Amino acid sequence: MEIKLGRYKHFKGNEYELLGVAKHSETLEEYVIYRALYGDKGLWIRPKEMFFEKVTRDGKTFNRFEFLGK
């Protein structure tokens, strides 16, 4: 899977910047590193698979994060 760095929109509406991918030192699981583009602009990590998964709410399916561009 090609990882596109840049801006993403969470299915609940907030925007984030995906900064990169890192590996856990023990398990080698891949995590994405991203920054909120609102509020205190906090820095976050999430398992890569979770970041790119689909979620279903109220009978509708969405990408958890949708790529907006660079």
N, C-alpha and C positions, 0 to 999 in steps of 0.2 A: 504494500500500500504506500503510495506517494503521500508524504505529509507536506501540506502547503502551509508555510509560515505566513502570518498576516492576521487580519481581523476576522473574527467569527462572531456570530450572534447566537446566544443561547436560546433555546426554544421558549423560554419564559420572557425573553425580550432584551436582556442586557448584552452589551458588547464587550469582547475580550480580544487581546492580542496574543496569538500563539507564538511563543518565543523560541521553542526548541523541544527536543526530545532527549531524555536522559534515561539511563538504566540503573536499576537498583543494584547495589554492589554485591548483595548476597544471592538474590533470586534471578537477576538479569531481566526482571520484568521491565518493560518500557513504560515510562511516564511522560506526559506532556507537561511543559512548563508554560503557564500563561498568566497574563496580567489583566486585571479588570480595567476597563476604560471608563470607569465612573467612580465616584466616592473617593476613598483613600488610595485607589489604584493598587490594591493588594496583589501580591504575587502568590500564585496557586500552583499545585500539581495535582494530577489525576491520572489514573492508569489510562494508557493510550486507548485500549479497547473500549473503556467506558466513555472517553471523550468522543469517540467516533460512532458510538452505538445509536440505535434508534430507540425512542421511548414512545409509549402509547399512553395518552391521557384523554379521557372523555371519548373513547372510541376512535381517536385520530392518532396517526403515527407520524412522528417527526424525527429528524436528525437531532440529537441532543445539541450539537453545535453545527451551524451552517456557515460555510466559508463565504465571506463578503468581498475579499480582495486584499491586496497588499497595503 
